[in-house]
Amino acid sequence: MSVPRLAISPEFPRELNGLAWPARKDVLAAVRRFLAGAPDAPVPERVRHARDRRVVTLRLADGLRAVALRVGDLYWFITVLPDEQAWTYARRHRYTVNSAIGVVESWDAEALDEIEPALRRAAAATDRRLLAHVCDGDLLHLGIDLRLLRLVRLMSTESHLAAAEPLLPESQYAPLAVLAQGGSMAAAWRALDARRAVPAGDIDPDDFVAALARSPDQAAFAGPATLERILTRPAWCTFLDPPQHRLAHGDGYPEPVLVTGGAGTGKTLVALHRAAHLARRAEGTVLFVTLSQGLAADLSARLDLLIDDEEARRRVEVVNIDRLAHRIVADAEGRPPKLAQPGELAELWRQAAAAVGCGRGPAFLAREWEQVVLAQNLRGLDEYLAAPRVGRGVELGPDERRTVWACIEEFQARLAATGRRTLLQLAAEASLVLGRSTGDLLEAGGRRREPYRYLIVDEAQDLHPAQWRLLRAAVPPGPDDVFVVGDPHQRMFDTHVSLDDVGIPARRAHLSTCYRVPREILTWAVRLRGGGPADGLVAGSTGFDGLRAIRGGERPVVRGYVSLEAELAGLVAQVRQWLAEGAAPEDVAVAARSPELVRAARAALREAGVDVKVTSLHGMKGLELTRVAVIGVADGVVPAPEALTPAEEDAAARAHDMQRERGLLYTACTRTREVLYVSYTGRASPFLPP
């Protein structure tokens, strides 16, 4: 018996992981036997009345069958289902190769047949046709399937196409949706081309094996060494959507790349695969930077899953930006630098202002130092007098600038006298250290010896210009040197930077398909975020740019209470209900804006014997859960009054603060894959949609 070749669809391990352990173990063993060509391997069985004659089923365990497509000696395992469901699935689906871009397409052919009579009745009632302005030749040139073309010609409204969307391959629906909305053929081609993961070359619609190779989001070829990885590790380790795959595996980017996208679009996933791709090239060390130590630990663990080769894994160093700066300065000075605390800094600003007779408050002075002086790396009074103060709403004349500069110098002197520094100072000093240590050291060919060959940055929207200068100094300019992912709408800190201004002139790519958050929650959260486009990372601003969710779900639950005690009781009841419904405790999180509410929620849940994660809104960054509860979303709590600059002090700064607070709540609410619960006491936060 010849040994078959095997490809796996992402649906197969997804269904496999939903089985109870004994059945899952039996299925895994059967697939291993099949791949090895063992005498007792499962036997393919033909499907009577199948819409695609290549479809077979294989009995893998008691009551469970694989549905597969057989092409020569290759079997594409599509799903595993109970017997009757497997036979039904096998009969109703057919599979094709897109004639324009050569990718695999899966069709629910039976469902499409069922909607045809309704479309015919609707067409008989009107002369209007949705795509009357597009000829058949143009649609066929876009790869539209002949059998679908017959249905498209019956459609009279966009709602008809929208109703068919769940039944269509994305490579068919995407260009049709553009044309239905009045878009040009060029725009339709762009929408179609976005579904291309790899270059197509010559396309043979009958060569299904080549089409599978061009469809890494739908098929992974499995051998003895890779089968376990595909079937037992999270799907994100193996399968990427075409836009994600192109970005992660591109080679020879001539300039830095910035990937933006809304919540749940897979930006961090792309960054992880990019790191793995560069590490496997074995051309140098990859520096992977993120915002916090908690995120760094999580990303490091995910890279352990993603990169099998130990030597390649050692080429990726994951670190949070503050630890990187701290380590560089400590190594240069021979001892760890001491850090100043926020309360200590505020007092030093008050003392400095009093010493020079400056009438500005500590918060204003601290922002001026961080957002103007440190952001632009200003070194003297003349530079400060000439510097633009972008984002600062209060004009300062030359005389007041001189007073503010004197205050900043006094503050820095007092801070230095304590032997302590701020994190942003460490970043600025670390970039100078790298400049001194690498500027005169040349390798063969004249390349400077920066510590790393490649840089990948996650959560880029929250990095300060001083931190960006450090990162630019850590990596030599060259092809594929810098890869950045971020979302200005999820900014949690008061940082606004254009990458061009810090020596990273990036070309931008954008992800617009949300895979995590259900449509109902995403739409609600976008309304909550409000405020229009967000600035930062690139010149101008970033909107939501067609952000859409791929699946529906439950609407957010928003509840108001008359007292905090009642709100906490409601929280306990809600979390208990989730756990009773089968939610795993590690997939549930509770978040609040204030430390007092975090402590109160933690105590109420602990007293009720409920053990789930309770954290601040900031602590939700990077998490992916099935159930999220955000409490205390009340007027006077969100936005947090202490986080807002008084309007009379700086109206522009206050506007930025409000957008940051919106972004914080938006980020927490979009961590869920399934259910969102929001509560408040008294009057709701003005951020909550009506």
N, C-alpha and C positions, 0 to 999 in steps of 0.2 A: 504493500500500500504506500503510495507516494505521500510525502508530508505536505499538508496544505499550507498556504500562506494565510495570514490572518491580519485583518484591520479591525479596529474597535471604534465604535461611535461613542460620543460622550454620553448618550442616553443609556448605553449598556452599563457602565459602572455606576451611574446615578441610580438606576433601578436595582442593580446588584446591592448597593449599600443600603437600600431600603428593606432588604430581606432580613429575616431573623438569622442569627448566626449559624445554626445547623444547616439551613438551606443555602446560605451564602457560601459556607465551606464546601458543600457538595457541588455547587455551581463552579466555584474556582477550580476544584479538582477535575471536573469534567472538561473545562476549557483547556487546562493543562494537558490532559490526555489527547484532546483534539489537536492541539498544536503540535504535539509530539508524534501524531500519527499512530497512537497506541491501538492494539487490536480491539480494546473495549471502548474506544473513543465514540462519542455521539455520532449518529448517522444522519446526514441531511435527508429531509423528507419533503417531497414536492407539495405545493399548496394548490388544491383544486380551486378553480374559479379566481385565481389570483390576477390582479390587474397588471402585475409584472411577473412574467414567467421565470425570471431569475431568482425570485424570492423563495427561500426554503425555511423550514424550522428544524431545530435540533433539540431533542429531549436532554436537558442538562441535569435535572434532579426530579424527584418525585413531584409531579404537578407543575413543573416549571419548564419552559421552552425558550430557546433563543430564536429570534427572528433574524435571518441573515440574507444577504444578497450574494449569490454565487456567480463569479465571473472567472471562468477557467478554473485554475487551482487556488484562486483567491476567494476568501470568505470575509465579507464585511459584516461583523456582528453588530446589529443595530440596537436591539433591546432584548431584555429577558422579562417574561411575563408569565402569569399562570396560563395553563394550557389553552382554555377557551379564548382568553384575551389575546394570546399570541396568535392563534389561528385567525381571529378577526382582524388584528393589526396587519398580519401578512397579506390578507386578501384585499384590504382597502387601500394600501399604499403602492405607489409606483415611484421609480427613480430615474432621473435623466441627467444629462450633462448640458450645462448652459452653453449654447453655441457661440456666444459672444466672449465669455471670459473663462470658459472651460471648467467651472466648478460643479460639484455634485449638487443636485437639487432633489429634495424629498417632497412628495406630493401626497396629500390626503385626497386621493382621487375619488373615493366614494362620496366624501362630503361635498366636493365640487360638483359631482353629478347631481347631488340632492338639491343644490341651490339653483341649478339651471332652470327648472320650471318657474320658480318665482321670478327670476330675471326675465324670462320670456314674457310673463304676464305684465311685469312692469314696463317692458319695452313696447308692448302692444298698446299701452295707454298713452304713449307720447312719441313724438318724432325726435325729441332731443337725444343725443348720444354724447356720453362723457368725453370720448376721445375722437370725435368726428373730425377734428382738425389735424389728426395724425394718420398718415396712410399706413396700410398693412406692411409695406416694405420697410418703413422706418421702425415699426415695432418689431418685426422679425430681425432686423439688423441689430436691435438692442437685446436680442436673445430671447424675446418673448415666445413661449412655447405655443405651437400651433393650436393645441387643444384649449389652452387658456385664451388665445386670441378670439376664439369663437364666443367665449363668455364675455370678454372685454367689450366686444361689439354690441352686446346686449345691455351694457350698463349705461344708465342715464344720469346718475348723480354720483358724487364723491362718496356718499354713504354706502352705495353698492360696493365700491372698491374697498372701503373700510371694513365692511362686513366679511369680505373674502380674505382680508389680510391674514388672519390666523391659519388659513388653509394653504397659503402660498409660500414658496421659498422666498427669502429676503431678496435674492438676486432678481426675482420676477417682480415683487411688489415695489421695491425702491424706485426703479425708473418710472413705473406706471404712476406712482404717487406724485412724482415731480411733474409729469405731463398733465395729470389730472388737475393740478393746482395752477396750470398755465405756464409752467416752466418750459424752457427751451430744450431742444434735443441735446445740446451741449451739457446742460445741467442734468438731464436724465443720464447721460453717459457718465458724468462725474459720480452720480449716485450709484450707478452700476459698478463703476470701477472701484468704489469704496469696498465692495464685497470681494475684491481680488486680494488674496494674501501673498501670492508669489507671481512672478511673471508667467504669462500663459504660454507664449510661444505658439506653435501651430496647434490648432485644436481639432481633434477628431471626436465628434460626438459619440462615436461607438467605442472609444477607448475609455472605459470606465475606471480602469486601474490608474491611468494617468490623471483622470479627474480627481480621484481620491487623493493622490499625491499633491494636487493643487488646492486641496481643501483641508488644511490642518485644523480648522475649527470643527470639522465633521468626522475626521478619520485619523487615527494614529496607527501606524503599522507596528505590529507586535511580533517580536521574536522571543526566544526563551529568556533572554536577558532583560527584556523590557516589559514583558507581559505583567509581571507582578507590580511594577511601577505604575502602569496604566490603570490596573484594576483596583489597586489598594491605596493609592495616594489621592489627595484631593484633585478634583478635575482641573483646577487652575494650574496645576503642575504640568499638564499635558496639552490642554486645549485653549487656544486663544482665538478671539474673534478676528476676522481679516484685518481691520485697521490696527488692532493691537499687535498682531503678528508682524505686520509690515514695519511698524515703528520699532519693535523690540529687536528684530533680526536684520535691520538695515545695516549695510556696511558702507563705509566711505562717506559719511555725512561731512560735507566740506566746512560746516559751521555748527556751532552749538544748536541743540534742538530743545525747544520748549513744548511740552505736551500739556495742554489745559483740558478741562472737562468738568462737568458737574458731578455731584455726589453719585457714587456707585458706578462710574463709567470705566473703572479699571485702570486708573492712572498708576497706582502703586503696583499693581500686577504687571503692567508694562515695564515699570522701572526694575522690578525683580527679574523679569526675563531678560531685560537688557543687560543687567549685571551678569547673569549667567552666560549670556551669549559672548560678552566681552571676555569673561574669565576663561571660557573654553578656547578662545583664540590664542591664549598664552603669550600675549605681547606686553604684559605689564600688569601692575596692581590696579585694582578698581577701588576707588574710595566711594562708598555709599553713605551719604549723609542724610540724616533726618533731624526732626525737631527736638525730641526728648529721648531720654534713656529708655523709657518704657517702649516707645516705638522702635528704637534701635534693637532692643532685645527681641521683639516680635519679628522684625524683618530678618534678623540673623537666623532665627529658628525657621523661618519660611525658606530662606536660602539653603539651609541644611536639607530640607525636603526636596528642593528644586535641583540642586547640583549634587550628583552622585559621586563624581570624581573628587577625591580628597584634595589632590593637588590644585585642581581648578578652584575648589571652594576656598582654599587658603589665599587665593589671589584677590578675594573680595573682603575688604575691611568695612564693617558697618559701625558707624559711630554717630553719636549726636553732636551737633555743632559746638555746643559749649564744652564738652569733654575734649573735643579735638583741639580747640583753642587753649584750654587749660593744660593739656599735655605738651603742646608745642612750647608754650612759655615756660612750663616747669622744666622741660628738658634743656632749654636754653639757659635758664638761670640756676639750674642745679637744685631747686627746691620748689615745692608747690606754692603757687601764689595764693594769698588770702583774699576772700571775697567779702565785699561789703553787703550788708543787709538793707532791705528797702527802708525800714524805719530810720536806720543810721544815715542813709543818703538824704532823706527828707530833712533831717536835723542839720546836716552839713549845708544843704542849700539855704536853709533859713539863716544860718550863721554867716554864710558868704554874702547873702543879700544885705543883711544888716551891716556887715563890715564895709561894703562899698556904697551903701545908700541906694540900693536897687529896690524899686517898689513892686517888682513882680513876685508872684508867689512861687513856692517850691515846685509845684506841678508844671507851671509854665516854663520855668527855667530848665527843669529836667528834660522836658520835651524839646526845647530849643537846642539844648546840648546834643541830645540823641538824634533828633530828626533833621537838624541843619548842620551842626558842627561835625559830629561823628559820621553822619550819613555822607557828607561830602569830603571828609578827611581834611577839614580846614586846619591850617597850621599857624595862623597868626591873625592879628586884627585886620590887616589889609585884605586878606582873603575873606574874612567874615563880612567886612563892609561891602565887598563886591558880590557876595554869594546870593543866589536866589533862595527864597524861603518858601518853596513849593509846599502847599498843604497847610501852611500857617496862616490863619485868618486875621491876625492882628499885624498891622503895618508897624514897622520900627524904623524911625528916622535914624540918621547917622549918629546923633548924640546918644540916643537910647541904645543903639547897637554897641557903642563904645562902653556904656554902663553895663550892658548885659555881658559883653566880652570880659570886662573886668571881674564881674561876678563869677563867670565860668572859670577864669584863671584862679580866683580865690578858692572856689570849690575844689578844683583839681589839686591845689596846693594842700588844702586841709585834708582831702582824701588821701593824698600821698603820705601825709604826716601820720595817718593811722596805719600805714602799711597795707592798706586794702585797695582793691580795684573792683570795677564792675565787669560783668561778663562781656559787654560790648568793648570795653577797654582791652580786655584780653584778646578779643578777636582782632582788634586793630593792631595790637602789639605782635600777635602771632603772624599776621601777614607781613609785618616788617621783618620778623625773624626769618621767615622763609625767603624774603627778598635778599637779605644779607647772606644767607647760607647757600643760596643757589645762584646768585647773580654772576659770580666769577668762576663757577665750576662748569667746565664745558666737557661734554662727551664728544666722541667722534661724530663728525658731521655738524657740530655746533649746537646740538640740542642741550638746553639747560637741564640740570638734574633736579627737577621737582620731585617730591617724594612719591607721586602717583602718576600713572599713565592716563587713567580715565576717571572722570567724576560723574556720579549720578546723585541727584538731589531730589528728595521727596519732601512734600509739604513746603514747597518753595515760597508760597505766598507769605509765610511768616518769618522769613529771614531778613535781617537788617543789612543795609549796604556794607557795613564794616565786616559782617560775616561773609558776604559775597566776595569782598576783596581777598579775604583769607582763602576762600575756596579757589578763586582764580589763580592765586599764587601757588596753590598746591599741585596744579596740573599744567603741563606744557601745552600751549596752543597746537592744534593739529587736527587731522580728521578724526571724527568720533570722540573728541576730547570731553565734551560736556553734554550731559543729557539731564533735563530738568522736567519735573512734573509738579503741577500745582493747580489750585483753583482759588482765584481771588475772592470768590463768594464765600469761601470757608475760612477767611482770614480770622485768626484769633488774637493777634497782637497788632499793635499800632505801627506796622511797617509798610511802607509804600516805596517801591523801587522799580525802576525800569532796568532790565538786564543790560541794555545798551550802555547805561551810565556806569556800570561796574565792569566793563570790559568783556561782556558776554553778549555779543550781538546775535541773538538766537532767531532761528526760523521757527515759526509756530505751527504746530499741528493741533487739531482739536478733536476730542472724543465726545460724541453726543448721545450715545446709547447707554442708558442706565440699566445695569443688570441686577443690581441689588434691591433697590427700593421699589415697591409696587406703585403702579401708576397713580392711584388715589392719594397715597401718602406723598409722593414726589410733587404732584400738582399742588397740594396743600402747602408743602414746605417751600416751594418756589414763591407762592403768594406770601408766605410768612417772611421769607428773605427780603422780598420787595426791594425798593430803593433803586431799581434799574441796574445798569451795568456797574461792575466793580473795577476800580483802577488798579494798576500794578502789574509787574512782570514784563509787560510790553507797552510800547507807547500807545496812548489812548486807553480804552476800557474794554472789558470783556463781558459780554452778555451771556445769556443761557444758550444762544446759538442752536436752536432746534433740539434741545435736550428732551428725550423721550424715554419712557420706561417700556420694557419689552413685555411686561405681564401686568395683569390686574391683581387686585387683592382687596383687603378690607380698608374702609375709610378710617382716618384717625378718630379716636375717641377723645373728646374734650369735655371735661367735667369741672363744674364750679362747686365750691363748698362754702359754708358759712363760717367755718372755723378751721384752724390748722389741725386740731384734733380730728375733726371729721375728714379732712383731706388725707391725713395719715392713715386713718381707718380704711378709707376708700382705697388707698394704695395697697395696704396689706391684703385686702379682699381681692383686689385685681391680681396681684402677684400670686396669691394662693390659687386663684382660678387658673392662671396660666400653667402653674406647676401641675395642678390636677388634670389639666388637658394633655399633659405629656411633655411640656417644654422642659428641656434640661436646664438646671440652675445656671450652668456656665453660659447659656444662651440668653440670659435675662439680665438686664441692667436698669438701674434707677439713677437718674441724674437730677441735680438741682444747681441753681446759680450761686447760692450763698453757702458758706461753710456751716452756718447754723442749720440750714435745711438739710444739708447732707448728713450732719450728725443726728438730727431728729429722725430722718428716714431710716438711717442705719439702726438707731435704737428701737424704733417701732417694729421693724422687721425682725431684729434679733429677739425682741421680747415675744414675738409671735412664732419664733422657731423657724424663720425663713432665712435661708442663707443664699443671697444673690449679690452681685456686684452693686455697690452704691458709690457714686463718685460725683465730682463736679462736672459741669458742662465741658470744661477743658479736658477732663479725664476721658471723655468719650471719643476723643480724636483717635482714629485708626481702628476702632472696634467694629466688628461685624456680628450682629446678634439677630435672634428671631423675635424677641420681645423687648421693647424699650418703653420705660415710663419716665416722663419728664415732669417733675412736680414743681410747685411754687412759681408757675408762670403767671404771676400777678403783677398788676400795676404797682410800681414802687419796689419791685424785686427784680423784674426783667423789663427794661434794662436796669442794671445795678446803678443806683444813684452815685455811688462813690467812684464808678468807672467813667462818669461823664464829666467832661470839662464844662464849667459854667459858661453859658452862652455869652455873658458879658465879658468874659476873659478872652475867649477865642471861639467865635461861632463856627469857623471851619473845622477846628479841632473837635468841637462837639458833634458836628455832622459825621465826621470820621468815627467818633466813638459810637454813635448810634448804629452806624453800619457794621462796626465790629461786633457790637452786641447782637445784632440780627444774625450775623454770620455764625456767632457762637451757638445760638439757639438752633439755627438751620443745620449746623453740623451735627449736633446731638440728635436731632429728630430724624436725620437721614442715615443713622447707623443701623436701622432695622431692616431685615429682609421680609418681615411679615406683618407685625402688629405694632402700632404706636398708641400710647395712652398719655394724654397731657392733662394736668390738673392745676387748679389755682384756688386760692381763698380770697373771697371778696370780689374785687373787680379784676377782670382779665387784663393781662398785659396788652398794651396797644399794638404789639407785634402780631398777636393772634389774628388770623383771618376771620372775618365775620361768618 
